[in-house]
Amino acid sequence: MEHWERWVPTTGIPSRLYNDTFIDNKEGIVLEFSDEKDKKKMVVKFEKGVLSYRNTDEGSLLRKLNYLDQQYGTNFYSEWTLFKVINSEYINWFFDESSGIYEPSQLKHYVFLTPNDVIEILTTSAPSVVIK
């Protein structure tokens, strides 16, 4: 069963963030977020180790939101944006697809749950996080 944890990589992170930019290029993946009033910005950079990602409209993940609601309560996910998932279905799918070339302990599943998008990233390395 999946286990979701709030991820708090640094202090000063607004509870709800909106995705402003998603860049995937030779330098890695860069995500830029802002708070509701566009006063505080957060930049997350995955410079290496990204193996897979997906972006889904949050309104289309009704089963996932129902699961989170039942397991953790609405405030757990509606009042925060950054999560890590342990024993995730996404990691299990990736292990099957990659035919065992990675060890389970190598992969990390990060989720950015915004009011409009659910961005998920599988990586072998933690990202850097900067608050502006």
N, C-alpha and C positions, 0 to 999 in steps of 0.2 A: 504494500500500500504506500502511496506517495506520502511524503511528509514535507510540508511547507514551513519555512522559517522566514521571518522578516529579516532582511539583510540591511545592516546599518554599517556601511563601510567607512563613514566619517561623520562628524558632528555637523549640525546646521542644515540637514536635508529637510526640505518641506515635506509634509506628509503626503500631499497629492501633487503629482507632476504630470505635465503634458509633454509628449514627444514633439519636438520641433524639427529635428533632423536625424536621419538614419543614413550613414555613409558606409559603403563597403568598397574599399579600394586597396591598392597594394600596401598601404600602411596599416591596414587592419580595419576594424569596425569602430566607428565613432557614433555615439548617440548623444544628442543634446536635448536637454529637458528644461522646462521652465515651470515656475509655479503658476497658480491661477491668475495672478495679477501681473505676470511677466516681470517681476522684480528680481527674482532670484533664479540663477541658471545653474545647471549641473551638467558636466561633461563626463561621459563614461567612455574610456578607450580600451578596446581589446586589441592590443598590438600584435599578439601572436596566440596561436593555439585554438583559434575558432574552427570548429569542425562542422557545425551546422547551426542554422538559425531559421526562425519562422516568425512571421508577423500576422496576427489574426485580429480581425475586428472583434472587440470585446463583447459586443452584443451577439456574436455568433457562438460564443463558448458557454452556452447555457448549462450544459452538463458539468463543466468544470466549475463554474460559479456556484452551482447548486452543491457540489461536493465541498467547496471551500466554506460555504455557508453552514452546512451540516457539521463539518469537522471543527471549524474554528470560530464560527460566528461572522456576521456581516461586517462588523467593525474591523476585524483582522485584515481583510483585504480591501475594504472600501476606504479605509483611512490610512493606507500606506501604498507605496508604489514598487519598492524593491524587495525581491524575494530570492531565496535559494531553495531548490527542491531536491530532496534526498529520495533515492529509489524512485525516480520519476519514470512515467510511462514513455516519455520522450527519450530518456537515456536507454531504457530497455529496448525501444525500437531501434535506436542507433547501434547498440551492441549487436542485435540480430543482423542489421544491414551491413555492418563492418566485419562480420564473421570472426569476431573475437580478437581483432588486432590491438585492441585497447584493454587495459585492466579497468574494472569498475571504479577503482579508487582514483583513476586518472581524470575522469570526467566530472565537470561541475555544470549544473543547470541553473542558469540565472533567468529570472523572469522580471520584466518591467511591465507592471499592470497599471495602465493609464486609463483615464475615462473613455478613451477612444480605441486604444490598441492594446494587445497583449504581445509583447516582443519577448521571444525566448531564444536564448543562446546557449549552445553546448560548447564548452571550451576545456582546455587542459591548463589554462593559466588565468589567474584572477585579473580583472581589469584595474586600470587606474581610475580614480574618481576625483574630480575637482569641482569645488563649489565656487561660483563667481558672484 
